[in-house]
Amino acid sequence: MTNETHKHHFQVADIGGWDLDQDRSIVPSIHSALKRQGIEGVVDGDEMNNASFTVWTYSPRVVVEEALKADGIELED
């Protein structure tokens, strides 16, 4: 791991699979998934696209991606 903060942008493959209403975003679920996988970071949602989010973390992109997939979150390519 490095001391440099990385900014990684992702989009979930199917937002329809999430139990969301207009007032909820995927951000808390993404944050919890990362935490369960041992990754510390800050998750910011995209106000214009419910499926998009950015993760600020010390972990490389591939590690974050693998952690999300391990927690059952499918990402767009």
KOLDO-197204 format. One line per 3 residues: number of its first residue (from 1); their letters; for each residue x, y, z of N, C-alpha, C. Coordinates in pm, 1 decimal. Layout:
<nodes>
NUM> A> X/Y/Z/X/Y/Z/X/Y/Z | ...
</nodes>
This chain:
<nodes>
1> MTN> 83.7/-117.4/0.0/0.0/0.0/0.0/88.7/124.4/0.0 | 35.8/230.6/-52.1/110.8/354.1/-67.4/51.1/464.3/19.3 | 124.3/570.9/35.6/74.6/684.9/112.2/-0.1/783.5/24.1
4> ETH> -8.2/753.6/-104.7/-73.3/842.0/-199.6/-222.2/807.9/-211.2 | -306.4/910.1/-205.1/-449.4/888.5/-220.9/-483.0/873.7/-368.4 | -563.8/773.9/-397.7/-607.4/748.0/-534.3/-755.2/781.8/-547.3
7> KHH> -793.4/825.8/-666.3/-932.4/855.3/-697.9/-975.1/756.6/-806.2 | -1073.4/671.9/-774.4/-1121.3/570.3/-868.1/-1269.3/592.6/-894.5 | -1306.3/601.1/-1021.3/-1446.7/619.1/-1058.3/-1501.0/486.5/-1110.5
10> FQV> -1620.8/449.2/-1063.6/-1685.0/324.6/-1103.2/-1831.8/349.4/-1134.0 | -1891.9/249.7/-1198.7/-2035.5/251.3/-1221.1/-2084.8/108.2/-1207.1 | -2192.1/90.4/-1128.6/-2247.4/-43.6/-1114.6/-2315.0/-82.9/-1245.3
13> ADI> -2313.2/-212.8/-1274.5/-2363.8/-262.2/-1402.5/-2514.9/-249.7/-1414.3 | -2588.4/-273.8/-1306.2/-2734.8/-272.2/-1313.1/-2792.1/-207.4/-1188.4 | -2825.5/-81.2/-1198.9/-2882.5/-8.5/-1084.0/-3021.2/-61.3/-1049.3
16> GGW> -3086.7/-127.4/-1145.4/-3219.3/-183.7/-1122.3/-3219.5/-294.8/-1018.9 | -3105.3/-356.4/-996.8/-3094.0/-462.7/-898.8/-3083.8/-413.0/-755.2 | -3073.5/-283.9/-738.8/-3060.3/-224.7/-606.1/-3196.4/-180.8/-555.7
19> DLD> -3218.8/-194.7/-426.6/-3344.6/-151.9/-365.1/-3330.6/-6.1/-323.4 | -3349.9/82.9/-420.1/-3332.3/226.3/-394.3/-3461.8/300.4/-421.5 | -3479.7/409.6/-349.2/-3586.7/501.8/-383.8/-3520.2/634.6/-417.7
22> QDR> -3597.2/738.3/-443.6/-3538.4/864.7/-486.9/-3446.9/927.8/-382.5 | -3469.1/897.6/-256.1/-3391.6/960.7/-149.8/-3268.1/882.3/-108.0 | -3249.3/762.4/-162.8/-3134.9/680.4/-124.0/-3038.3/665.3/-238.9
25> SIV> -2912.8/653.0/-205.0/-2810.5/630.0/-306.4/-2738.6/499.5/-274.9 | -2653.3/458.9/-366.1/-2576.0/336.7/-346.4/-2452.9/359.6/-260.0 | -2422.8/485.2/-229.3/-2300.7/519.6/-155.9/-2286.7/444.5/-23.6
28> PSI> -2387.9/442.2/63.8/-2370.3/368.2/189.8/-2343.1/219.3/168.2 | -2408.0/160.4/68.8/-2386.0/18.7/40.3/-2244.6/-6.6/-11.1 | -2196.5/81.4/-96.8/-2060.5/68.0/-149.6/-1959.4/83.3/-36.9
31> HSA> -1980.5/183.3/47.4/-1889.2/206.2/160.8/-1885.4/83.7/252.2 | -2001.6/28.3/283.1/-2008.1/-90.6/369.2/-1939.0/-210.1/304.2 | -1959.2/-226.4/174.2/-1895.6/-337.8/102.9/-1743.7/-326.4/108.9
34> LKR> -1692.4/-207.5/86.8/-1547.0/-187.2/93.6/-1494.8/-214.0/233.7 | -1567.4/-165.6/332.4/-1525.6/-185.2/471.2/-1522.6/-333.8/507.6 | -1623.9/-408.0/462.9/-1626.6/-553.9/487.8/-1506.9/-623.5/424.8
37> QGI> -1458.3/-569.3/315.4/-1344.7/-628.1/244.5/-1210.3/-571.7/292.1 | -1214.1/-486.3/395.5/-1091.4/-434.7/455.1/-1032.0/-313.8/385.6 | -1111.8/-241.8/308.8/-1061.9/-124.0/238.5/-1121.1/1.5/300.7
40> EGV> -1033.2/89.0/344.1/-1075.5/216.8/399.2/-1077.4/320.4/287.9 | -1176.7/404.7/288.1/-1183.9/508.7/186.8/-1309.4/591.7/202.3 | -1321.2/690.0/117.0/-1437.3/777.3/112.8/-1507.4/752.3/-19.6
43> VDG> -1638.9/736.5/-14.4/-1718.0/711.6/-134.5/-1807.1/833.1/-159.6 | -1797.2/887.8/-280.4/-1881.3/999.9/-322.1/-1971.1/953.6/-435.4 | -2100.0/984.4/-424.8/-2193.9/950.1/-530.9/-2199.6/1058.8/-636.6
46> DEM> -2243.4/1020.6/-753.5/-2262.2/1114.1/-863.6/-2407.2/1161.2/-859.3 | -2427.9/1290.6/-843.0/-2563.1/1344.2/-830.7/-2645.1/1326.3/-957.7 | -2580.0/1317.2/-1072.3/-2650.1/1307.3/-1199.7/-2674.7/1162.5/-1243.9
49> NNA> -2604.9/1067.6/-1182.4/-2616.0/928.1/-1223.2/-2609.1/840.2/-1098.5 | -2721.2/780.2/-1059.7/-2726.5/698.8/-937.9/-2631.8/579.8/-940.6 | -2593.5/533.8/-1059.1/-2509.4/415.1/-1071.3/-2360.2/446.4/-1059.1
52> SFT> -2323.1/574.0/-1063.8/-2181.6/613.2/-1061.9/-2137.0/659.0/-924.2 | -2012.2/628.7/-894.3/-1954.6/672.3/-767.5/-1803.2/680.1/-779.9 | -1743.0/755.5/-690.6/-1598.0/771.5/-685.0/-1549.3/726.6/-548.7
55> VWT> -1439.0/654.1/-547.2/-1377.8/608.6/-422.8/-1242.3/675.8/-408.1 | -1221.7/741.2/-295.8/-1092.9/800.3/-259.9/-1030.6/708.0/-156.3 | -915.4/650.5/-188.5/-853.6/552.1/-100.0/-704.0/543.4/-127.5
58> YSP> -632.7/477.3/-38.7/-491.1/450.8/-60.0/-471.5/324.7/-144.2 | -576.6/246.7/-161.8/-567.0/120.3/-235.4/-569.2/143.4/-386.3 | -496.7/61.9/-460.6/-499.7/71.2/-606.7/-637.3/32.2/-662.0
61> RVV> -665.3/76.5/-783.2/-794.5/51.0/-845.9/-828.8/-97.7/-851.3 | -735.0/-179.9/-891.0/-761.9/-323.5/-906.2/-803.3/-386.1/-772.5 | -746.4/-341.3/-663.4/-781.0/-393.8/-531.2/-923.9/-354.7/-494.7
64> VEE> -960.8/-229.8/-521.8/-1096.6/-182.0/-493.1/-1196.9/-257.9/-579.7 | -1165.0/-272.3/-706.6/-1252.0/-343.1/-799.9/-1275.0/-487.7/-755.4 | -1168.8/-556.5/-719.4/-1179.0/-694.8/-673.7/-1259.5/-705.6/-544.4
67> ALK> -1243.1/-609.6/-454.1/-1317.1/-610.0/-328.1/-1467.2/-592.1/-353.0 | -1502.5/-502.9/-442.9/-1643.9/-481.7/-474.7/-1704.1/-606.3/-538.0 | -1631.6/-666.3/-630.3/-1680.1/-787.8/-695.5/-1692.9/-902.5/-595.1
70> ADG> -1598.9/-912.5/-502.0/-1603.9/-1016.8/-399.2/-1724.7/-1000.1/-309.0 | -1773.1/-876.9/-297.1/-1890.8/-850.3/-214.7/-2019.9/-858.1/-296.9 | -2010.8/-903.0/-421.6/-2128.6/-921.8/-503.5/-2174.7/-801.1/-583.8
73> IEL> -2090.9/-700.5/-594.6/-2126.5/-579.9/-669.8/-2067.1/-590.0/-808.8 | -2154.3/-595.8/-907.4/-2111.5/-604.7/-1047.3/-2088.0/-464.3/-1102.4 | -1972.8/-443.7/-1161.8/-1935.5/-313.3/-1217.9/-1939.8/-317.6/-1369.3
76> ED> -1965.3/-200.1/-1428.2/-1955.6/-189.4/-1574.0/-1809.5/-193.7/-1614.0 | -1784.1/-244.8/-1733.5/-1646.3/-251.0/-1783.9/-1596.3/-116.8/-1826.3
</nodes>
